[in-house]
Amino acid sequence: MRTALVIALLLVLCRPAAAQTNDLDLDAAMDSVQHFAQENLDPDVLNALQNVDRQAVEDFLKHYQDYLNGEYVLDVAQLKAAANAVLPLLDAHEETQPYAAWLRARLDYFDAAEELKPVTPAPQPEPGKPALPPPNPTFAAEREIWIKKVAPRPWPKGAVEFVPKLKAIFAADHVPPELVWLAEVESGFDPRARSPAGAVGLFQLMPATAKAQGLSLWPRDERRQPAAAALGAAKYLRELHEKFGDWRLAVAAYNCGAGTVQRLLARRHAKTYAAIAPRLPAETQMYVPKVEATILHREGHALENLATPAGGA
């Protein structure tokens, strides 16, 4: 195990306390992680932990999960300054550069949340009642913001090499080849990308998902191999589309899990992504329109109109 476990433990340790009290003992949390690391992890992990600015990483990570897994998109804007400060720290050391690649692909979430504030009407205060949280932007408003943000972007560096090969893999598995652009949203086409939660590679596959799609994690992690990762992602997307019959819902489930999407559809007696979007995790609310805007920019096709290659569902 490498630095991922250390950062994941930070998330686990910090998140509950931050939600319940303002008296979080960060030194105690970090000492607990270091004690575990000394007993269980190899020296490379300890070195990586020591090389990163503890306070900056702690401050960012303790909020990231709460805001991105929370329901309110506009709250995500509060992470912008911290994310920009943490990125060069992660980039400065080889051991933490995979996390830098992961974070770099998500920096525009914080920008988008900030840009959405002026177009999201504040709730009307009611006398004698506590202030209501800001409503979530509509799917249409988020899509418009992402179309504007994505439109001027050139192809990512890795896309020139990977896209033609990955499209062939997706098409062979009866998945719209345009969906290879999920890799731009997930990793910026950087195969090294690794999330604190343990997702790895171009398509940020979690260990359980990768195993379920036939990928090996040991002795070589196939999620780091572009062709193998593309095959795993294509199979997973095809399964999600077969379950939901809609590419927006499939993409949402790719991000937050099929169970989350299914429960919201059932709870709201809904059949479309737009009907459940405001209740999805904040990251998913931004992820789906970002994917849609990216595919529209790169391929000229709307997500809901993607054609399944012959033989697919």
C-alpha positions in Angstrom: 0.0 0.0 0.0 1.2 3.5 -0.8 0.2 7.1 0.1 -3.4 6.5 -0.9 -4.1 4.7 2.4 -2.6 7.5 4.4 -4.7 10.1 2.7 -7.8 7.9 2.8 -7.3 7.5 6.6 -7.1 11.2 6.9 -10.5 11.5 5.2 -12.0 8.9 7.5 -10.6 10.4 10.6 -11.4 14.0 9.8 -14.8 13.8 8.2 -17.0 12.6 11.2 -15.4 15.1 13.6 -15.7 18.0 11.3 -19.4 17.3 10.9 -20.1 17.1 14.7 -17.7 19.6 16.3 -15.4 22.5 15.6 -12.9 21.2 18.2 -11.2 18.7 15.8 -7.7 17.8 17.1 -5.8 17.6 13.8 -2.5 16.7 15.5 -4.1 13.8 17.2 -5.7 12.7 14.0 -2.4 12.9 12.1 -0.6 11.1 15.0 -3.1 8.3 14.8 -2.4 8.0 11.1 1.3 8.0 11.6 1.1 5.4 14.3 -0.9 3.1 12.0 1.6 3.8 9.2 4.6 3.0 11.3 3.2 -0.4 12.0 1.6 -1.3 8.7 3.1 0.7 5.8 6.4 0.7 3.9 9.0 3.4 4.3 8.1 5.1 1.0 4.7 6.0 2.4 6.2 7.5 5.6 8.6 9.6 3.5 5.7 10.8 1.3 3.7 11.8 4.4 6.6 13.7 5.9 7.3 15.6 2.6 3.8 17.1 2.3 2.7 20.2 4.2 0.6 18.6 6.8 -1.6 21.5 7.7 -2.5 22.5 4.2 -3.3 18.9 3.2 -5.3 18.3 6.4 -7.3 21.5 5.9 -8.2 20.6 2.3 -9.0 16.9 2.8 -11.1 17.4 5.9 -13.5 19.5 3.8 -13.3 17.8 0.4 -15.4 14.8 1.2 -18.0 16.8 3.1 -18.5 19.3 0.3 -18.2 17.0 -2.7 -20.3 14.2 -1.2 -22.8 16.8 0.2 -25.8 18.0 -1.6 -25.1 21.6 -2.1 -23.1 22.5 -5.2 -22.4 26.1 -4.3 -20.6 25.1 -1.1 -17.9 23.5 -3.3 -16.6 27.0 -4.2 -15.2 27.3 -0.7 -12.5 24.8 -1.6 -11.1 26.7 -4.5 -8.2 28.5 -2.6 -7.3 25.4 -0.6 -7.2 23.2 -3.7 -5.0 25.7 -5.6 -2.6 25.8 -2.6 -2.5 22.0 -2.1 -1.9 21.1 -5.8 1.7 22.3 -6.0 2.5 20.6 -2.7 1.3 17.3 -4.2 3.0 18.0 -7.5 6.4 18.6 -5.8 7.0 15.0 -4.7 7.0 11.9 -6.9 5.1 9.9 -4.3 2.2 12.3 -4.3 2.1 13.3 -8.0 -0.7 10.7 -8.8 -2.9 12.7 -6.3 -1.9 15.9 -8.0 -3.1 14.4 -11.4 -6.4 13.5 -9.7 -6.9 16.9 -8.2 -5.8 18.8 -11.3 -8.7 17.2 -13.3 -11.1 18.5 -10.7 -9.9 22.1 -10.1 -12.6 23.4 -12.4 -15.3 22.0 -10.1 -14.4 24.8 -7.7 -14.4 27.4 -10.4 -17.8 26.2 -11.8 -19.4 26.3 -8.3 -18.2 29.9 -7.9 -19.5 30.9 -11.3 -22.9 29.4 -10.5 -23.5 31.6 -7.5 -24.7 34.7 -9.4 -27.2 32.6 -11.5 -28.7 30.8 -8.5 -31.4 32.8 -6.8 -31.2 32.9 -3.0 -34.1 31.5 -1.0 -36.6 34.0 0.4 -36.1 34.5 4.2 -39.1 33.8 6.4 -39.6 35.8 9.6 -38.8 33.8 12.7 -37.3 30.9 10.8 -33.7 30.0 10.3 -32.1 30.8 7.0 -32.5 28.2 4.3 -29.5 26.8 2.5 -29.0 28.0 -1.1 -30.9 25.9 -3.6 -28.9 23.8 -6.1 -28.5 25.2 -9.6 -30.7 23.6 -12.3 -29.2 21.0 -14.6 -29.7 23.5 -17.5 -27.8 26.2 -15.7 -24.9 23.8 -14.9 -24.8 22.5 -18.4 -24.6 26.1 -19.8 -21.7 26.9 -17.4 -19.8 23.8 -18.4 -20.3 24.3 -22.2 -18.7 27.8 -21.8 -15.8 26.5 -19.7 -15.0 23.5 -21.9 -15.4 25.2 -25.3 -12.0 26.9 -25.5 -10.0 24.0 -24.3 -7.6 22.2 -26.6 -7.2 18.4 -26.5 -5.4 17.2 -23.3 -1.8 16.1 -23.9 -2.5 12.4 -23.5 -5.7 12.4 -25.6 -3.8 12.6 -28.9 -2.2 9.3 -28.1 -5.0 7.5 -26.4 -8.3 8.5 -27.9 -8.2 6.5 -31.2 -7.1 3.3 -29.4 -9.6 3.7 -26.6 -12.5 4.4 -29.0 -11.9 1.1 -30.8 -12.0 -0.7 -27.4 -15.3 1.0 -26.5 -16.9 0.3 -29.8 -15.9 -3.4 -29.7 -17.7 -3.7 -26.4 -20.8 -2.0 -27.9 -20.4 1.3 -26.0 -20.5 4.6 -27.8 -16.9 5.5 -28.5 -17.5 9.1 -27.6 -17.6 8.1 -24.0 -13.8 7.7 -23.9 -13.9 11.4 -23.1 -14.8 10.4 -19.6 -11.0 10.0 -19.2 -10.6 13.8 -19.7 -13.0 14.5 -16.9 -11.7 11.7 -14.6 -8.0 12.0 -15.0 -7.1 14.6 -17.7 -5.8 11.5 -19.6 -3.1 10.9 -17.1 -2.8 7.2 -16.3 -1.0 7.9 -13.1 -4.0 9.7 -11.5 -5.1 8.3 -8.2 -7.8 9.5 -5.8 -7.6 9.5 -2.0 -10.4 7.0 -2.1 -8.4 4.6 -4.1 -9.6 5.1 -7.7 -6.8 4.7 -10.2 -6.0 5.3 -13.9 -7.5 7.1 -16.9 -11.0 6.1 -15.9 -10.6 6.2 -12.1 -11.8 2.7 -11.5 -12.3 1.7 -7.8 -10.8 -1.6 -6.8 -14.1 -3.4 -6.4 -15.3 -2.1 -9.8 -12.1 -3.1 -11.5 -12.2 -6.6 -10.1 -15.9 -7.0 -11.1 -15.0 -6.2 -14.7 -12.1 -8.7 -14.7 -9.2 -6.5 -14.1 -6.3 -7.6 -12.0 -4.9 -5.4 -9.2 -1.9 -7.6 -8.3 0.9 -8.2 -9.1 0.3 -5.5 -11.7 -2.6 -3.0 -11.4 -4.3 -3.2 -14.7 -6.1 0.1 -14.0 -2.8 1.8 -14.8 -2.8 0.2 -18.3 -4.8 2.3 -20.7 -6.2 -0.5 -22.8 -7.2 -2.7 -19.8 -8.7 0.3 -18.0 -10.7 1.3 -21.1 -12.1 -2.2 -21.3 -13.1 -2.2 -17.7 -14.7 1.2 -18.0 -16.6 0.2 -21.2 -18.0 -2.9 -19.6 -19.1 -1.0 -16.5 -20.7 1.7 -18.5 -22.5 -0.9 -20.7 -23.9 -2.5 -17.5 -25.1 0.8 -16.1 -26.8 1.7 -19.4 -28.5 -1.7 -19.5 -29.7 -1.0 -15.9 -31.0 2.5 -16.4 -31.6 2.7 -20.2 -30.2 6.3 -20.3 -26.7 7.6 -20.7 -27.1 10.5 -18.4 -28.2 8.2 -15.6 -25.5 5.7 -16.5 -22.8 8.5 -16.3 -24.3 9.7 -12.9 -24.1 6.1 -11.6 -20.5 5.8 -12.8 -19.7 8.7 -10.6 -21.7 8.1 -7.4 -22.8 4.5 -7.7 -25.8 2.7 -9.2 -27.4 2.3 -5.7 -27.5 6.0 -5.1 -29.1 6.7 -8.5 -31.6 3.8 -8.1 -32.7 5.0 -4.7 -33.3 8.5 -5.8 -35.3 7.4 -8.9 -37.5 5.2 -6.7 -37.9 7.9 -3.9 -38.9 10.6 -6.4 -40.9 8.3 -8.7 -38.7 9.6 -11.5 -37.2 8.2 -14.7 -34.9 11.0 -15.9 -31.6 12.4 -14.7 -32.9 16.0 -14.6 -35.6 14.9 -12.1 -33.1 13.7 -9.5 -30.1 15.9 -10.3 -30.6 18.4 -7.4 -30.6 15.5 -4.9 -27.4 13.8 -6.1 -24.1 14.4 -4.4 -22.6 17.8 -5.4 -19.8 16.2 -7.3 -22.2 14.2 -9.5 -24.3 17.2 -10.1 -21.3 18.8 -11.7 -19.8 15.7 -13.2 -22.7 14.8 -15.5 -23.0 18.2 -17.2 -19.2 18.4 -17.4 -19.1 15.0 -19.2 -21.9 16.1 -21.5 -20.2 19.4 -22.3 -16.9 17.7 -23.0 -18.4 15.2 -25.4 -20.4 17.9 -27.1 -17.2 19.9 -27.5 -15.0 17.0 -28.6 -17.5 15.1 -30.8 -20.4 17.4 -31.5 -22.8 14.9 -29.9 -25.2 15.3 -27.0 -24.9 12.7 -24.3 -28.5 11.7 -24.5 -28.3 11.1 -28.2 -25.2 8.9 -28.3 -25.7 5.9 -30.6 -24.8 2.4 -29.3 -22.7 0.5 -31.7 -24.3 -2.6 -33.4 -24.8 -5.4 -31.0 -25.2 -3.2 -27.9 -28.1 -2.7 -25.6 
